[in-house]
Amino acid sequence: MKGDADITYSHQVVVGYSRVELNICIICACLPALRVPLTRAWSTIRKPSRKDTVPHQVPHEGDIRLS
């Protein structure tokens, strides 16, 4: 790369990786502050629907019948 006329074009890959690294560092630095909102959003997204849940089948005291 010694002797390239356009230094900005020859270092394009390095600059791209540096930008990705910087953005990942910013995201990782913000994650502790985003823990609560992300947890609430995740619980809203993953809320089970009524048809997916199985009712708990525990007999009540009056329902026990011995034959």
C-alpha positions in Angstrom: 0.0 0.0 0.0 3.0 2.2 0.0 2.7 4.5 -3.0 -1.1 4.5 -3.3 -2.2 7.8 -4.6 -5.5 7.9 -2.8 -4.9 7.0 0.9 -8.6 7.3 1.8 -9.5 4.6 -0.7 -6.7 2.2 0.4 -7.7 2.5 4.1 -11.4 2.0 3.5 -11.6 -1.4 5.3 -9.7 -0.2 8.4 -12.0 2.8 8.7 -15.1 0.6 8.3 -13.9 -1.8 11.1 -13.1 1.2 13.3 -16.6 2.6 12.9 -18.2 -0.8 13.7 -16.0 -1.1 16.8 -16.9 2.4 18.0 -20.6 1.7 17.6 -20.4 -1.6 19.4 -18.6 0.1 22.3 -21.3 2.8 22.5 -24.0 0.1 22.5 -22.3 -1.9 25.3 -21.8 1.2 27.4 -25.5 2.0 27.2 -26.7 -1.5 28.0 -26.8 -1.1 31.8 -29.1 1.9 31.5 -31.3 0.1 29.1 -31.8 -3.0 31.2 -35.1 -2.1 32.8 -36.8 -0.8 29.6 -35.6 -3.8 27.6 -36.8 -6.2 30.4 -40.3 -4.6 30.3 -40.4 -4.7 26.5 -39.3 -8.4 26.4 -41.9 -9.4 29.0 -44.6 -7.6 26.9 -43.4 -9.4 23.7 -43.2 -12.8 25.4 -46.5 -12.6 27.3 -48.2 -16.0 26.7 -51.7 -16.0 25.3 -54.5 -17.8 27.1 -54.7 -20.7 24.7 -51.0 -21.4 25.2 -51.3 -21.8 28.9 -52.5 -25.0 30.6 -54.6 -24.5 33.7 -53.2 -25.9 36.9 -54.9 -29.3 37.5 -55.0 -29.4 41.3 -58.2 -30.9 42.7 -59.9 -28.8 45.3 -60.7 -30.2 48.7 -64.4 -30.8 47.9 -63.6 -32.4 44.5 -61.8 -35.5 45.8 -64.0 -38.6 45.4 -63.1 -42.1 46.4 -64.9 -44.9 44.7 
